[in-house]
């Protein structure tokens, strides 16, 4: 039997690494709390998680069924199934009029895998990488876990909460930046960058040798004006996208990157070692998903209706101030007239009104205590019921 000294030494050896000490992704904690209420018999309106209510396109499901019936599901190339990479390249021609070589496309395990691969390929430990706040928290957390330093740049209403070249240069002059990551449409705000704004930002970044990463996971879900891809504006940008949002394939965990040619082989080597390849079944379904465009456009029209329900109904319920909701399926609402702690606000709203939302502190450690994120990716009936519950709760 082990003596006490040996046991204590073994316990000490299991201490987690410093790089693993990242904050939780709070939305997942909110979702778990909502599930506990539902397990006890409550009915929760889920506005906390950015997950489409619809299933994958029927074309994707049919292709997956056919692949399973054929039996073998083998490894693929680390870069992805060639026909899927070619189909993604065609997507850029069809939607944006951009000519993207399939050889520059890498299939990934969702956008999350793409962030890890791109950060490893682009940056060294200690490198400073700019991200905007409010913004998607895993940007910061993954960079931190990899030994990089996320540099938070606040956005403001004067620029429609888009990062400007001037703000990027100001941060760069304080201490040199190695990279910058932006999203349009953005999470949690739903705001988008115009073609002029994105063009100017990329030009400034490249003039200073700052590597540019564009998160385009919400492309396709644009309402105010068409989204612009960085792949059209610069061959040096790293573009990240996914089948999770527009194509309603969150749990399939499949996304892609468009890379500058010199990064393709380094990313391929990383993928070979970290994952071997992306799940084959998901890649087969993803390629077929492109043929489900009519189905996806119907889902998008549902989001537009939900957006109207909230933009019209929530001000009458008392939530009057939002950031521009140009795309995606989020409203980022100012709750400062009700609370100085959005975490407590959302916790009470879940417990008392059974409406789940995500506190702004998940997305913005600077001013997030004044905001909550509301996802409108569910049904129209859910949105109407959410407005009714919130109005009654705030009355």
N, C-alpha and C positions, 0 to 999 in steps of 0.2 A: 504493500500500500504506500501511497505517496505520503511524505511528511508535510507538515504545514508550510515549511520553508519552500519546498518544491512547488506546492500548490500556489503559493503567493507569487513565486517567480513566474509560473505559467500564466497567471492572471495578468501580471504586469506586461508580459510579452504580447498580450492581445489588445493592448491599447491602440486605438485607431490612429492612423496617421494624421498629421496636421492638415494635409491637403484634402482630407475627407471632411474637414470641419467647415462645411458650407451650410447655409441656411436651408431649411426645407422649402420645397415648392408649395407654398401655402394653399394653393387651390386644391391640391390633393388632400390636404388635411380637412378642408371645408367639405369636400365631397365625402370623405369618410364619416364626418359628423352627420351629414345629411342622410347617409345610408343607415346610420344607427337610429335616426328618427323613423325612417321608413320601416326598419325591422321591427320597431315597436308599434307599427300600425299607422303612422302619420303619413300625410301626403305632402311631399316637398316639391315646389317648383324649382327646377334646377336651372339656375342662371350663373353658376359658379365656374363651370368647366367649358372650355372652348371645343365642344364636340358636336358635330352635326347630328341631328335627330334621325336623318335618313340613313339607310344602309348603302353599301357600295352599289354602283350601277349594276343592273341585271347582266350586262355584257361581261362585267368582271366576275360576277358570281358564276355565270355559265362557263367561262373559261377555266375557273378554278375547279369546278365540278368535273369538267372533261379531263383536266390534268390528273386529278385524283383517280378517276376511273382507269386511266392508262397505267397507273401503278407507280413507277419510279419517279421520285422527286430528288434529283441529284444536285450536287454543287453546280454553280455557274461560274463564269469568269468573275474575278474579283471586281472588275469594272461594271459588271452587269450583263444581262442577256443582250447580245448585239441588236436584235430586232427591237427591243425596248428602247435602247439608246437611240436607234434610228428614228423610232416613233416620237421620242421626246424632241429630237432635232426638228422633225416635221412640225411638231406643235409650235415651235418658235417661228417657223416660216408662216404657218397658217394664222396664228394669233397676232404676232408682232411684226411680221415681215422681216424678221431677223434671220440671217444665214449663220447657223451654228453647226460646226462640224461635229458629227456624232462621236468622233474620237476624243472630243473635249468633255464628254458627258460621262459622269460616274454615278451609278445607282447606289443608294445608301439606305441604311436602316432608319427611315424617316429623316426629317430635318435634324433630329437630335444627333444621329450618327454623322451627318454632314458637318455639323458644328465641330464635333470632336476632331474629325479628319482634317477639316480646313484649319482649325487652330493649331493642330500638331504640325501641319505642313508649312504654315506661314510664320509661326512665332516660336521664339525661344523663351525659356523661363525668365521671368523678370521683364519681358516686353510689356509696354503699355498700349492698351487697346481701348479706343473710345467707343462707348455705347451711350445711347440717349436714355434719359429718364423723363417720364415714365417709359418703361420698356420691359420686355420679356425677361423674367428673372434668371432662367438658366444661362443666358448669355454671360452674365456676371459670374454665376456659380461655376460654370464649366471652365471659364478662363481662370478663375481662382484655383480650382482643383488642379489645373495644368501648370500652375506656377506663374501665370501671367497676372498683370495688374489691370483690372477693368477701371477705366477712367470715365466717370459719370459726367455727362454734359446735359444740363437742364434745357428743355425746350420751352418755348413761350408762345402765347397766343398771337403775338405780332408776326410770327413766321408760320402760323397755323401748326405749331408744335412739330415742325420739321427742323432737322439739323441743317444749319447753314455753313457755307464755307468759312465765313467770318468766325463763327463760334468754334469750328474745328481748328482754324489757325490759332485762335487765342489759346486753346488747350495745348496745342503743339508747341507754342512758344514758351509756355510755362515749363514744360519738360517734353522731349521728343516722343511722338507717338509712332508706333510701328504699324498700327492698323486702326480701322474704323468699321463698325457694323451698323447698318441702318435697315429698317423694315418699312415697307409701304405696299399695301395697307399695314398699319402697325397694330401690335398687341401691347397694351390693352385699349388703346384709344380708338382704333379704327380710322385714324387720319392717314392721308396719303400725300405723297410728294408729287408735285407737278413735274412735267418733263423738264422745264427750265430749271427748277430747283435741284432735281437729281443730276442733271447735266453739269450744273455749276459745282455741286458738291464733289462729284467724281473728278472733275478737272482740277479742283483745288487739292484733293487728296493725292492725285497722281503727280502734280507739280512738286509736292513736298515729299514724295517717296513713301506715302502712307498707303498701305495695302487696303483695298476696298472690298468689303463683303456686303452683299445685298440679300437680305432675307425676303423672299417673295412667296412665302408659303400661303398667303391669302390672295394671291393673284387669281383672277376669275370672279372674286367676290368684291367687285367695285361698282359703286352706285353713282357717285358724284361725277366721275370722269374716268376714262380708261386708264388702267395701270400701265406703267412704263417699265420695261425690263432693263436692268443694267447691262444685260448681254447685248442689247442693241446699241448701247452707248460707248462701251469700251471692251476690247478683247482681254484687258488685264483685270477686270473685275471677277471676283468669285461670286457666283450666283447660286443660291440655295432655294430649293422648292421641295414640295412634297405632295403626295396624293391624299394627305389626311383631311384637308379642309374642303376645297372645292369638290373633290371626288368622293368625299365621305368615307375615307378608308383609314381612319385613325389607328385601329388595332392591327391593321395589316403591316404597319411599320415599314413603309417603303417611300423613299424620296429620291432626290437627285441633286447633283451639282453640275454647273457649267464652269469649267476651270480654264485658266490660261494654260496654254499648251505645256509650258515647262513644269507645271505642277501635276500633270496627269500621272506620270510614272511614280513620283513620290507618294501620291495619294493611293495609287494602286498597291504599292509595297505596304503601306500602313494597313489598308483594308485586308490584304492577304494575311497579315499577322493578327489583326484585331478581330476579324469576323470571318475570314476565308471568303465568304460571299453573303449577299443579302438573301433572305429566304426565297427559294425558287418559286414557290406557289404564289407568293405576294407579287413577284415580278411578272408572272404570267397574267395574273388578274389585273395588275396595273396597266399593262399594255392594252388589254381589252377595254379598260375603263375609258380610254380615249374615244371609243365608239359609243359611249353612253352620254354624249353631249346634250341631247334633248332632255334627258332625265335630269341631268345636273342643272341645266338652265331652269327647269321647273322648281327645283329645290332653291335655287338662288332667288327666284321670284317670291318664294315663301319667306326668305330672309328679309327681302325688301318690304314685304307686308308687315313683318314683325317689327322692323325698324320704325315704320310709320306708327304702329300701335304704341311703341314706347315713347317716341319723340312727341307724340300728341298727348298720350295719357299720363306720363310721369310728371310733367309740369303741373298738371291738375292735381296730382297726388302730393306735390310738394318738392319734387326733385326737378329743379328748374334749369340747372347749369350743367352742360356737357361739353366735352371737347368735340371738335368737328368729327362726325361719324360718317366718313366718306366710303368706307368699305369694311371688309371682314364681317364679324357679327357681334360687335361689342359696342356698348356705351360706357364711357368713363365719366361718372357723375360726381359732381362736387357735393359733399354732404356736410360741409363745414358749418352750416347754419344749424345742424342737428347734433353734431358731435365734434370732438377734437381727437377722437380715436376710432378710426374706421374698422379696426379689428373688433373692438367691443360692439360697434354698431352692427356689423355683419353677424356677429355671434348672437346678438339679441334678435335680429331680424329672422335668423334661422330658427331660433328656439321659440319665438313668440308668433311669428307670421308664417313660418315654414316656407320662407323664400331664401334660397341659398345664393349668395353673391360672394365675390372675392374682395377682401380689403385691399385698398391701394398700396398698403405697405409692402405687399408682395412685389409690386412693380416699380415702386419709387421710395427708396429709403429717406429721401429728402422731404417731399411734400405729400407722401402717400397717405398720411393719417387723415387727410381731408377728402379722400376719394374712395369710391368703390367701383369695381368693374362688374357690369351686368351683361351676360351673354344672351343673345336672342336667337340662338341656334335651335331652339325647340319649336313646338307647334304654335300657331296663332292663338289657339285656345289657352295654352299655357301663358302666353304673354298677356292676354287680357286678364286672366286670373291673377297673374303677378301684379299688374297695375292695381287691381281691386284690393288685393291683400296689403300691398305697400301703402296705399291711400288710407285704408282702415287703421293700419298700424301707426302711421305717422300723425293721424288725426288727434 
